[in-house]
Amino acid sequence: MLTHWQLLLKEVVTSPIELLTQLNLDADLLPAAQQAAKLFPLRVPQGFISRMKKGDPDDPLLRQVLPLAEEALESPDFTQDPLNESAVNPIPGLLHKYYGRVLITLVGACAINCRYCFRRHFPYQKNIPGKAAWKNIVAYLANNNTIFEVILSGGDPLLAQDEYLKACIHDLASIPHLKILRIHSRLPIVLPQRITLNLLEVLTSTTLQPVMVVHCNHSNELDDSVSAAIALLQEKKIIVFNQSVLLKGVNDSVEALVHLSQRLVAIGIVPYYLHLLDKVQGAAHFAVDEIKAGQLIAGMQNRIAGYLVPKLVKEEAGATAKQSIAMVTLP
């Protein structure tokens, strides 16, 4: 029998015409949306749609998911693999970019397809661990005692069934030098019903320290259902951080970023990173340049306490860590 969150997952909207109809948007948007959805499918849960303003084509949540004609434009310096992840993929399903930690692409799908996703072209069909590949991943981790943290990502790892997650986590916990289990997930934001008591038991059933990193870009994403899900994580003493992407037309103002940080902290989420857009082909229309990004962070620091200001960073292929971006001094 399907659980509540699985039933909600079956109701995600994948048709541009359905999305536009629900939001009372102009049918003139449809041809471009249908064409762009052929490049990267539309996928958005009903609960996320319910937080959008009807009749507003510039709604900040809608802009994150609505396919646009700009996605078909070729942009200099934008590629299908902007972080050169193929070079740090020693085993199917495993990415080892940074010292001390690895990332496992546990599943190849998300509950929502964000149009700016840096893995929109990622070859998931070659990177979802089957039984043989999983054994190789576990052996790789066991044989490298410099690794202390495992990041479950994807796709979205919380789309995996509880029993599968439990089996994977217990395999990881059997490796003595692994200490931290980090979950990168958009589900607590876009499908918060996924945070169930059974899932919490799975995440806290070993000696590994669970850490949840969610992805929220705008304060309008944070409704009461999200707050309730975060409260459940807090009850289990699971630290929750947030990573945002700086997106033109979504959150590229001091006001939007300040409201986001204030709302995050109000429900128990720590503002962690604000990422510059990864230069993935199809997402150039979301790009904000480094100078403006630095000005936005400076504007935030002039408005709110330092603990509310996320670190402004970018990722560069081959770098040993995320690269910090300096704040720009305002006149």
C-alpha positions in Angstrom: 0.0 0.0 0.0 1.3 3.4 -0.9 2.0 5.9 1.9 0.7 9.5 1.9 3.8 11.0 0.4 3.9 8.4 -2.3 0.3 9.2 -3.3 1.2 12.8 -3.4 4.2 12.0 -5.6 1.9 10.3 -8.1 0.0 13.6 -8.5 3.0 15.7 -9.6 2.3 17.9 -12.6 4.3 17.0 -15.7 2.2 18.8 -18.4 2.9 22.4 -19.2 -0.7 23.0 -20.1 -1.9 21.6 -16.8 0.5 23.9 -14.9 -0.6 27.0 -16.9 -4.2 26.1 -16.5 -4.0 25.6 -12.7 -2.3 29.0 -12.3 -4.6 30.9 -14.8 -1.7 31.9 -16.9 -1.7 33.1 -20.5 -1.8 30.3 -23.1 0.8 32.2 -25.1 3.4 30.7 -22.7 2.5 27.2 -23.8 4.4 26.6 -27.0 7.8 27.6 -25.5 7.0 25.6 -22.4 6.2 22.5 -24.4 9.4 22.8 -26.5 11.6 23.4 -23.5 10.0 20.5 -21.6 11.3 18.2 -24.3 14.9 19.2 -23.4 14.3 18.7 -19.6 10.9 17.5 -18.4 8.6 19.6 -16.3 7.9 18.1 -12.9 6.4 19.9 -9.9 4.3 18.7 -6.9 0.9 20.1 -6.3 1.8 21.4 -2.8 4.5 23.5 -4.4 2.1 24.9 -7.0 -0.3 25.8 -4.2 2.3 28.3 -2.9 2.4 30.2 -6.2 0.4 33.3 -7.0 -2.2 32.6 -9.7 -2.0 34.8 -12.8 1.5 35.9 -12.1 4.1 34.6 -14.7 6.9 36.2 -12.7 6.0 34.3 -9.5 9.4 33.4 -7.9 8.4 29.8 -7.4 6.9 29.4 -10.9 10.1 30.8 -12.4 12.1 27.9 -10.9 10.0 25.2 -12.7 8.4 26.7 -15.8 10.2 25.7 -19.0 11.1 28.7 -21.1 12.4 29.2 -24.7 15.7 30.6 -23.3 16.7 27.0 -22.3 17.3 26.2 -26.0 19.8 29.0 -26.5 23.5 28.1 -26.8 25.5 30.2 -24.2 29.2 30.6 -24.2 30.9 28.9 -21.2 27.8 27.0 -20.3 28.2 23.2 -20.7 26.4 20.0 -20.0 28.9 19.1 -17.2 29.9 22.4 -15.7 31.7 20.9 -12.7 33.4 18.1 -14.8 31.9 15.5 -12.5 32.7 12.8 -15.1 36.4 13.2 -14.0 35.6 12.4 -10.3 33.3 9.5 -10.9 35.6 6.5 -10.1 32.7 4.0 -9.6 29.1 4.2 -10.9 27.1 6.2 -8.3 30.1 7.6 -6.5 31.6 11.1 -6.9 34.8 11.9 -5.0 35.6 15.6 -5.4 36.8 16.8 -2.0 39.0 15.4 0.7 37.3 13.6 3.5 33.9 13.2 1.9 32.2 11.5 -1.0 28.8 11.9 -2.7 26.6 9.0 -3.7 23.9 9.5 -6.4 21.5 7.1 -4.8 18.6 7.8 -7.1 18.2 9.4 -10.5 15.0 11.4 -10.1 13.6 14.3 -8.1 10.1 15.3 -6.9 10.7 18.6 -8.7 12.7 19.5 -11.7 14.4 22.8 -11.1 15.1 24.5 -14.4 18.6 25.6 -13.3 19.7 22.2 -12.0 23.4 21.6 -12.7 22.7 17.9 -13.2 20.0 18.3 -15.7 22.2 16.5 -18.2 23.8 14.1 -15.7 24.0 10.4 -17.0 21.9 9.0 -14.1 21.3 5.8 -16.0 25.0 5.0 -15.6 25.2 6.2 -12.0 22.5 4.5 -10.0 24.1 1.9 -7.9 22.9 -1.7 -8.5 23.9 -4.4 -6.1 27.3 -5.0 -7.7 28.1 -1.2 -7.9 26.9 -0.7 -4.3 29.3 -3.4 -3.1 32.1 -1.6 -5.0 31.2 1.7 -3.3 31.2 0.2 0.1 34.6 -1.5 -0.6 36.0 1.9 -1.9 34.9 3.6 1.3 36.2 0.9 3.6 39.6 1.0 1.9 40.0 4.8 2.3 40.2 5.8 5.9 40.5 9.5 5.0 36.8 9.6 4.2 34.7 10.5 7.2 31.5 11.8 5.6 29.1 10.4 3.1 26.6 12.6 1.2 23.5 11.0 -0.2 22.4 13.0 -3.2 21.1 12.4 -6.7 18.5 13.1 -7.9 16.9 13.2 -4.5 17.9 10.4 -2.1 14.7 10.7 -0.1 12.8 9.4 -3.1 14.3 6.0 -2.2 12.1 3.7 -0.2 12.7 3.5 3.6 13.9 -0.1 3.5 16.4 0.6 0.8 17.7 3.7 2.6 17.9 1.7 5.8 20.0 -1.1 4.2 22.3 1.5 2.6 22.8 3.5 5.8 23.5 0.3 7.8 26.1 -0.7 5.3 27.8 2.7 5.6 27.6 2.6 9.4 29.5 -0.7 9.4 32.6 1.2 8.2 34.4 2.4 11.4 35.9 5.6 10.0 32.7 7.0 8.6 31.1 9.4 11.1 28.7 11.7 9.3 25.7 10.9 7.1 24.7 14.0 5.1 21.4 14.0 3.2 21.0 16.6 0.4 17.3 16.8 -0.3 14.7 19.2 -1.7 11.8 17.0 -0.4 11.5 18.7 3.0 10.7 21.9 1.1 8.7 20.7 -1.9 7.1 17.5 -0.5 7.4 17.8 3.3 5.1 14.9 3.9 8.1 12.7 3.1 9.4 13.4 6.6 7.7 10.6 8.4 8.4 9.0 11.7 9.6 5.9 10.0 12.0 7.8 7.9 13.3 9.6 11.0 13.9 6.2 12.6 15.9 5.1 9.5 18.0 8.2 9.6 18.8 7.9 13.3 19.1 4.1 13.6 22.9 4.0 13.5 25.9 5.6 15.1 26.3 7.9 12.1 25.5 11.6 12.8 22.7 12.6 10.4 22.8 16.1 8.9 20.1 17.4 6.6 20.8 20.0 3.9 17.7 21.3 2.2 17.4 23.5 -0.8 15.2 26.6 -0.6 15.5 29.7 -2.7 12.6 32.0 -1.7 10.7 32.6 1.5 7.4 31.8 -0.3 8.5 28.1 -0.4 8.3 27.9 3.4 4.7 27.2 4.4 3.2 25.6 7.5 3.7 22.1 6.1 7.5 22.7 5.7 7.7 24.1 9.2 6.0 21.0 10.6 8.5 18.7 8.7 11.5 20.7 10.0 10.1 20.4 13.6 10.1 16.6 13.3 13.7 16.7 12.2 14.6 18.9 15.1 12.9 16.6 17.6 15.3 13.9 16.5 18.2 16.4 16.9 19.0 16.4 13.2 20.8 19.6 12.2 19.2 21.3 9.2 21.1 23.6 6.9 19.9 25.4 3.7 21.6 25.9 0.4 20.2 28.4 -2.1 21.1 29.3 -5.6 21.2 32.9 -6.6 18.7 33.2 -9.4 17.8 36.1 -11.6 14.2 36.9 -11.3 13.8 34.7 -8.2 15.9 35.9 -5.3 18.3 38.5 -6.8 17.4 41.3 -4.4 18.5 42.1 -0.8 14.9 42.1 0.3 14.2 38.6 -1.1 17.4 37.2 0.5 16.8 38.9 3.9 13.3 37.5 4.0 14.5 34.1 3.1 17.1 34.0 5.9 14.7 35.3 8.5 12.1 32.8 7.6 14.6 29.9 7.5 15.9 30.7 11.0 12.3 31.2 12.3 11.5 27.6 11.5 14.9 26.1 12.6 17.0 26.0 9.4 20.5 27.4 9.3 21.3 29.6 6.3 24.4 27.8 4.9 25.4 28.6 1.3 24.3 30.9 -1.4 25.6 29.5 -4.6 26.4 31.3 -7.8 24.7 29.5 -10.6 26.6 26.6 -12.0 27.1 27.2 -15.7 24.9 24.3 -17.0 23.6 24.5 -20.6 20.0 25.7 -20.6 20.2 27.9 -17.5 22.1 31.0 -18.6 19.0 33.2 -18.2 19.2 32.6 -14.4 22.8 33.9 -14.1 23.7 36.7 -11.7 27.3 38.0 -12.0 29.8 38.0 -9.1 29.9 41.7 -8.6 26.1 41.9 -8.1 26.2 38.8 -5.9 28.8 40.5 -3.7 26.7 43.6 -3.5 23.7 41.6 -2.4 25.6 39.9 0.4 26.9 43.3 1.5 23.4 44.6 1.5 22.3 41.6 3.7 25.1 42.3 6.2 23.9 45.9 6.5 20.3 44.7 7.3 20.6 41.6 9.4 22.9 39.8 12.0 25.9 37.9 10.6 24.5 34.5 11.5 21.6 35.1 9.1 23.9 35.8 6.2 24.8 32.7 4.1 28.3 32.2 2.7 28.5 33.3 -1.0 30.3 30.6 -2.9 30.8 29.1 -6.4 32.0 25.7 -7.5 34.8 25.3 -10.0 35.8 22.1 -11.7 38.9 20.6 -10.2 39.0 22.9 -7.1 39.7 21.3 -3.8 36.7 23.1 -2.1 33.9 25.5 -2.8 35.3 29.0 -3.6 34.3 31.9 -1.5 33.3 35.1 -3.2 34.2 38.4 -1.6 31.6 40.9 -0.4 31.5 44.2 -2.4 31.8 47.3 -0.2 28.7 49.5 -0.8 29.1 53.2 -1.1 
